[in-house]
């Protein structure tokens, strides 16, 4: 079998690795590789996924036929770089940078004539404060190229900006920060795919957030959206305009949008599938696409033309929760929930009595999630409520025994 390189080994890369192992010798590059991956890989490189030169050397040594990642931003540039240097199918390193830098995204959208929220890229707290004085109100500060919402924070005053700026800068590779007017309207996500510069939207969903201070993460994302057809089409048309304008040659895309009044703005777009099993599971449940097979065929040059896409097949989405900081005392219902016919891929095996949780809940990376499906939104809500009722976890915290955080 041919060798294929996958970059990244978090929970959300496991479906791609498992699928690839059926047809290829899988090589894996990541800083940490858990035991869950080991039955599926031939060789590995323990490395920071941003170390593109070392990964290139590894790929060349093994004569890989393709390089790919999914559901993670920080590996996209390295994937694009290795593919470009080895003459393999890819999106090009410049495009990889465009899709992973929030400042470059906004520069390109301005060139395309797409309306943007007021924003500025700054390299110091003084510059951020000066811009805040210009626009006032509530702003959001973002590292330019992180993932999992690390360092993303809302600031409602100059004092808050002073207190939070360093954390945002810490997560940016060049220490620069995007400061942008904070919008609080309705949010959408759109999954799409491209083959030889031809683009197609796959599915559009709604985003619902945790009601937690400084927890910038979705508690649920549900397909399809309940928006009416005209609004839905406006979002889809904007996504098409952005992806085509960015010049994406191939792959899966994940875009997030927010409304401010009647206007729709891009939050960010990515040249990879959505995380929390959106790419591996929710796209397939929505429109029937074998996402991992598509990604592997794209990486190895076997995909010729756009694949067949079905109409929306069901209502599906993920439910996410946080475990309070502390020691888990009791866990019940995990096996029962996993056995439900409408519960699909999940991370519930992470819930074990005796586990100490110190990750907090300020970004997406410490959430635990599961995928559920239903024939309609009413049934989806009923099934989500049943899961929450069945899954019981008690955690001992400094403030007493606490349940899971779902809201």
ABEGO torsion letter per residue (X at the ends): XBBBBBBEABAAAAAAAAAAAAABBBBBBBABBBAAAAAABABBBBBBAABAAAAAAAAAAAGBABBBBBGBAAAAAAAAAAAAAAGBBBAEAAAAAAAABAAAAAAAAAAAGBBBBBBBBBABAAAAAAAAAAAEEBBBBBBAABBGGBGBBBBABAAAAAAAAAAAAAABAAGBBBBBBBBABBBBBBBBBBBGGBBBBABBBBBBBBBBBGBBBBABBBOBBABBAAAAAAAAAAAAAAAAAAGBABEBBBBBBBBBEABBBBABBBBBBBBGGAAAAAAAAAAGBBAAAAAAAAAAGABBEBBBBBBBABBBBBBBBBBBBEBBABBBGAAAAAABAABBBBAAAABBBGBBBAAEBABAAABBBBBBBBABAAAAAAAAAAAAAABBBBBBBAAEBBBBBAX
